[in-house]
Amino acid sequence: MAEEEAIRAASEELACQFETLINTQEVESIRHIQHLILGRLQDSNAVLSHFNEYSERCFTELSGDFSRNTRLLKSIKSDLDYIFMKLRSMKSRLKAIYPDAFPDASTIKILDQRPDLERPLT
């Protein structure tokens, strides 16, 4: 029993020594700051959740338009490729029949200052 009391007294003394090492005001200040940070993080999480829900609704509403417009643009590109192919073919036939109708490479740069629509943009 005396040994148990000695251990208990020693552990109480050790606990008291630990309490003197810790400033309770600082611990309370840290807890308060952590509580404020937790509140801010919860608010931020709620705002981000609402934003994600809003973004998902907007994407759902607009995804059909995006798909439709993408298909339309692909169709337009296909049509334009076909038109330019026909124009090149017609130009080569006209050049074979009327060689003077098209200027040579040295004078075409002077006459035609428009951008080349067949060259990809860089």
Legacy VTK file of the C-alpha trace (Angstrom):
# vtk DataFile Version 3.0
C-alpha trace
ASCII
DATASET POLYDATA
POINTS 122 float
0.000 0.000 0.000
2.745 2.397 0.855
4.264 1.730 -2.526
0.957 2.483 -4.297
0.599 5.722 -2.330
4.156 6.654 -3.257
3.418 6.003 -6.952
0.186 7.987 -6.710
1.943 10.900 -4.999
4.702 10.811 -7.607
2.200 10.806 -10.473
0.266 13.696 -8.898
3.508 15.625 -8.493
4.408 14.899 -12.120
0.949 16.061 -13.260
1.359 19.281 -11.254
4.772 19.850 -12.843
3.261 19.389 -16.332
0.490 21.868 -15.485
3.092 24.470 -14.579
4.746 23.984 -17.977
1.502 24.697 -19.841
0.075 28.206 -19.827
-3.715 27.773 -19.727
-4.299 31.187 -21.335
-2.179 30.190 -24.323
-3.984 26.865 -24.619
-7.341 28.634 -24.453
-6.143 31.153 -27.055
-5.065 28.312 -29.364
-8.440 26.580 -28.902
-10.251 29.841 -29.729
-8.157 30.363 -32.873
-8.741 26.749 -33.936
-12.476 27.244 -33.424
-12.401 30.378 -35.627
-10.438 28.544 -38.319
-12.887 25.632 -38.177
-15.792 28.045 -38.690
-14.097 29.681 -41.657
-13.277 26.329 -43.216
-16.869 25.176 -42.787
-18.121 28.410 -44.398
-15.669 27.979 -47.282
-16.746 24.373 -47.702
-20.415 25.425 -47.849
-19.647 28.129 -50.444
-17.656 25.671 -52.575
-20.445 23.088 -52.339
-23.004 25.637 -53.535
-20.684 26.721 -56.334
-20.168 23.100 -57.428
-23.922 22.499 -57.465
-24.467 25.680 -59.490
-21.675 24.735 -61.920
-23.141 21.270 -62.359
-26.588 22.732 -63.136
-25.107 25.197 -65.632
-23.061 22.476 -67.310
-26.125 20.243 -67.569
-28.103 23.069 -69.166
-25.334 24.014 -71.598
-23.857 20.621 -72.502
-26.592 20.024 -75.087
-25.828 23.379 -76.716
-22.094 22.612 -76.710
-22.657 19.232 -78.379
-25.017 20.682 -80.958
-22.663 23.567 -81.757
-19.696 21.194 -81.969
-21.545 19.037 -84.483
-22.541 22.173 -86.428
-18.938 23.421 -86.549
-17.697 20.024 -87.732
-20.342 20.039 -90.441
-19.409 23.567 -91.511
-15.734 22.603 -91.638
-16.535 19.583 -93.761
-18.616 21.739 -96.122
-15.871 24.347 -96.380
-13.231 21.696 -97.055
-15.397 20.362 -99.869
-15.941 23.893 -101.263
-12.205 24.680 -101.193
-11.424 21.364 -102.857
-13.907 22.178 -105.653
-12.479 25.695 -105.994
-8.940 24.338 -106.318
-10.152 21.883 -108.935
-11.957 24.623 -110.878
-8.929 26.885 -110.630
-6.618 24.212 -112.016
-9.031 23.547 -114.907
-9.335 27.274 -115.631
-5.568 27.670 -115.461
-5.174 24.844 -117.992
-7.660 26.497 -120.366
-6.729 30.162 -119.730
-3.097 30.311 -118.564
-3.064 34.126 -118.609
-6.051 34.373 -116.244
-3.886 33.700 -113.213
-0.713 35.690 -112.598
2.505 33.865 -111.850
3.911 33.473 -108.339
6.040 36.638 -108.461
3.143 38.993 -109.267
0.461 37.273 -107.190
2.028 38.503 -103.947
1.805 42.063 -105.161
-1.778 41.751 -106.400
-3.270 39.693 -103.582
-2.636 40.990 -100.052
-5.413 38.892 -98.432
-4.494 36.246 -95.837
-4.213 32.651 -96.997
-7.349 30.938 -95.658
-6.081 27.449 -96.409
-3.006 27.790 -94.201
-3.622 26.831 -90.559
-3.330 29.535 -87.912
-0.194 29.439 -85.776
LINES 1 123
122 0 1 2 3 4 5 6 7 8 9 10 11 12 13 14 15 16 17 18 19 20 21 22 23 24 25 26 27 28 29 30 31 32 33 34 35 36 37 38 39 40 41 42 43 44 45 46 47 48 49 50 51 52 53 54 55 56 57 58 59 60 61 62 63 64 65 66 67 68 69 70 71 72 73 74 75 76 77 78 79 80 81 82 83 84 85 86 87 88 89 90 91 92 93 94 95 96 97 98 99 100 101 102 103 104 105 106 107 108 109 110 111 112 113 114 115 116 117 118 119 120 121
